[in-house]
Each structure stands twice: as C-alpha cells, then as structure tokens.
Amino acid sequence: MGKGRTKPAVMPIDRTGEDRPLLFVGWIDALPVPAALVRPMARGNFRLHASNAAFDRLKLSPVGADAPIELLRAVERASQHPDEVQEFSCQLGEGPAARDLRGHIGPLPTETDDDGLFLLTLIDRTQEMMTERNLRRELVSDSLTGLPNRAGFEELVEQRAHRDAPGADHAILLLDLARFSRINEHIGPMAGDELIITVARRLKSSLRSGDILARTGGDEFAISTRIAGGRADVREMARRIRGCFDHPFRIGELKVSVDCALGCSIQPTSEIDVANQIRHAQIALKRAKQTDRIEIYEPEAAMLSDNRFGLETELRNAIEEDRLHLAFQPLIEMASGRVAGFEALARWDNSSGVAVSPTEFIPIAEDSGLIVPLGQWAIGKAAAVLADWDRQNGGQVVNAYFSVNVSAIQLVRDDVAGVVRQALQKHGIGGERLMIELTESAIIGDPDLALSVLRELKALDARVAMDDFGTGYSNLAYLQRLPIDVLKIDRSFVEHMVDDRDKVAIVRTIQSLAEVLGMKTTAEGVETTDQARLLSALGCDFGQGYLFARPMDGKAALDYWRQSLTRPIF
C-alpha cells in the first residue's frame, strides 16, 4: 500500500440465512467488471452467493447448469486447488450476440472466514477478439477475391490432411495467367482486378465440392484436390480448368482472351508436406510455361532445379568476387585479312575449377536477373583489358575494338549507356573501341527504348551491332531509324551456304540491305575456307568463326592481333 493509504475493509458476508442468488454484498458492486461469489458444487457446477449488476446482465444460470464448459472446468479446478487462481477463456451465447469472455476464479481474502467461497470475475473481450479474427482473416485471405491467400491455402490443406482418412492421393495444381501483366497494362488496373475476380468465379464453378481454391499471387491461383485415379484424374481436372478459358472474359465493354499454364504435384495424403508440395508444383508450372501443356512434377526436374539454384548461388558469388574471365574471339576484316577486333565472351570456372558452359550459366543468369551485373562486369572488364593492352603495347593504342553482348533484360533494367560511360572514364579509353551487341529481338521488342539507348551510346562514340540478324521479325522502318553500325549475319545462314542457294540469297539480301542503310556486316560461324571466300565475294565486311580462331585468353588474343599486322589471317 502507498503511503497514507489504508487497506480497504472487506464487508462481512451475511450468514443470516441459506446462500441465495443475488445476495447483496456491497463491495462486489464496486467492481468495474462482472463479478460474483460462487460456491463450487459437484462436476463443476456452482451456486451464486452474491453478484453485481454487470454479472447479472450475462444471465448465467444460478446453479451453473447453462454455464460454458470452460467455466465449469475452472470452477472444478478451483475446488480441487483452493489456494490457486484459475484462468480461462470462454464464449457465452451463439451467433452475432455471442460474447467472448476471459475469467479468473480465486480464493477470497482470509478475512472473509469462508473457505468455500470463490471470487469469479469476467472480462468482456468480444471487441478485442473480433478485431483479432478480422486481422487473422486479412492475413489468410485475398482482399480482392475473398479467396484464401498462400498462407490460408497452406493452413486449409493441412487441416484437411489431418481430418481426411488415408487412401486417396492429394494434388496441388498451380495456375498462372498468361500475359496478364501486359493485359493489365492495356486495360488498366481496375479492369485488371475485375478480370482476376471473374477468373476466380469461373475457376470456382469448375471445381468439385471439397476442392480448395486460393489466389496465391498477382496472377497465380492454387487448387487443392483429392484424387483416386492418379495422373489421369489430374489431367482430366486440368482439361476442365483449361476449359474455363475457352471463351473470352467480358470486362465492361471489352472482351479479353486469357490463357493459362498449369503445373501439378501429387503426394499421398499420409505424406503431405504442403510447403514442399507447392514448391514441386512451382517447378512443374515453370516447365508448363515453356511447353504450353499441363506438367506434373517429376523428381528429376526437382534435382535439375536444385542444381540450377546451386549454380545461381555460385555464379552470384563469382560475379561479386570477380572470379569470371573474358575469352576473345577475333573478328577478321575480310578484305585485308587483319584482325579488326574481338568479341569478348564471358567464361566461368566454378569453385572446383571446372569450366561451366555459357549455354548453361547464361540462361540461369537471365532467369535470375544476374545477367544485369554480369553484363556490367563484362563491359568494365573489356575496357580494363583494352587499357592493359595499350600499356603492354608501349603506350600506343592497340588498333582493335572489343564487342560486348548486352541482353534484352539488361537493356530494359539497366542504364547501359551509363555503364559504358563509367567504364570508358575509369580506364581512359575512347568510345570507338567498344561495340555493344544487342540481339534483334531486344532491339525490335521495344524500338523506342532501343532508340533512346543507342543514341546515348552513339553520343559516347561507341558502336552498336545487331546480333543474330535475320532470325526475328525486323521492322525495316524501325531498322532505318536506329543508329546501328553492324548487322551480324546469324550462323544458321552461313552454315551449308556453299551448297544452298537459298541461304546465299538470304546473305546477299542482308548484305544489300546493310549497304543501303550504311551499315557493315559480320558473318558468324565461318568454319571453312569456301564459306569465307563466298562471303567475301558477296561483300561481307567481317568474318568470325573457328576457321580463323576459337575464343582465347587475353595474352593469346593480343599476340594474335600482332601477328595479323604482319601476316594476314585470311
């Protein structure tokens, strides 16, 4: 007690008659919460010795017969352990009028001189519990569709797994809407939301009773179902789901056609690991996006995915720790036979010293986004090697340029011109000594962006080449606008061209187009002398391929350039 305060007096219990409900005891009425003095009876029942008005409004039966089971159990524990305070939570009533209560039952102070009475207090937590339930609902539900989200989906599947009898298998199907981001850009986010809601309704109507549908991502849905017929059941269900997309979706006045990719994972009900099964379904979904058909998870695919993830992690470390190197394949001027430049190619030896093929790590870099730092590294490294060659050449500028590949992903996500500018300034070399290679699809895919980037590169005096020309669908009007210096003729046209008149005609057409547009040409994949002579006769400016040299390290490449000054390569 604080200084100057006295302990409040406890009013004596009236013993003038038998215990009666609502017997007045003055100090109970002073309590701000529902409170009562109770006398335990058999099996947790109790009699009220006294109660306040707040307790009376709860309308609990005086003998405890209609009391919640949690309260009765607490009363029984209190009678068995009279020196301890018992806590419990319970719900009083049903439906919208139900109240959530938290209670305490404890012995009275010793001054009352009655060991058989206990003080019961209740706190109304209805609003608190309602808020908690609403928050939980938000955590496990998708606010747009009302469907479970990823967390809610996992929870529901686990609950059903514990509830269902073993026997049938359990399948999880993941569905990804094709081209949704592009559709969303064109019709707007509000219409995009309406499309998602409509898709959810169609999907729900196609499912069986007991199936669980969830929205697990922006354009991704998950379905949980029990199957008895294995893969055949899954494929039949997938066909039914795909049928939801046979007809366009009407969004306002628009008709929007949407397709989807489907990946599935199957597990016995007794062995369900929801998180792992979803991961397996994601592996299958990724494959389905490539094959355009329903894909069912195979363990071999998981091993491949794990290997790819391991390579991705190791590649990330190699880029950060500068453990990659460049190899250089010469670009030969067909008219003079001298080395005009080199294509700088990224090469990587893993931590065990084993060379990893570019056909293996470049796709991983593109899928993971590592292609951006990889491209930045290649541009910086190429500039550094050129500066080092100048020093080895007695301070005289080596009359050769390096061509560096830039992916479509880097073109969109990165400031390519800024990366080139920084590399040139850091190593003190001129922009004309770097050529940036962009694929035809990267340039034509977003011509306006490409035009902006290429103009910035040209302002740095850097040159630009369009790689794999002729393999895509070039718009000649855009091609005329773009400041491109070199068209690289794809190796597919060079291969067997000596014996194929159609390929010769294609190469001749590309060469004529380049001349009209004021561009040079480089033929890739030159492997025979006859090919080189024919290309030279057609007017091709540069050649690249195993006929001249395979990719080599920096020292060998510098020696190769020096050799070409005195003895033409071709």
ABEGO torsion letter per residue (X at the ends): XBBGBBBBBBBBBBAABBBBBGBBBAAAAABABBBBBBBBBBGGBBBBABBBAAAAAAGBBAAGAABBAAAAAAAAAAAABAABBBBBBBBBEBEAABBBBBBBBBBBBAAAGBAABBBBBBBBAAAAAAAAAAAAAAAABBAAAGBBBAAAAAAAAAAAAAABBBGBBBBBBBBBBBGAAAAAAAAEAAAAAAAAAAAAAAAAAABBBGBBBBBABAABBBBBBBBAAEAAAAAAAAAAAAAAAABBBBBEABBBBBBBBBBBBBBBAAABBAAAAAAAAAAAAAAAAAAGBBBBBBAAAAAAAAAAAAAAAAAAAAAAAGABBBBBBBBBBAAAGBBABBBBBBBBBBAAGBBBBAAAAAAAAAAAGAAAAAAAAAAAAAAAAAAAAAAAAGGBBBBBBBBBBBBAAAAAABBAAAAAAAAAAAAGBBAAABBBBBBAAAAAABAAAAAAAAAAAAAAGBBBBBBGBGABBBBAAAAAABBBABBBBBAAAABGAAABAAAAAAAAAAAAAAAAAGBBBBBBGBABAAAAAAAAAAGBABBBEAAABBBBBAAAAAAAAAAAAABBAX
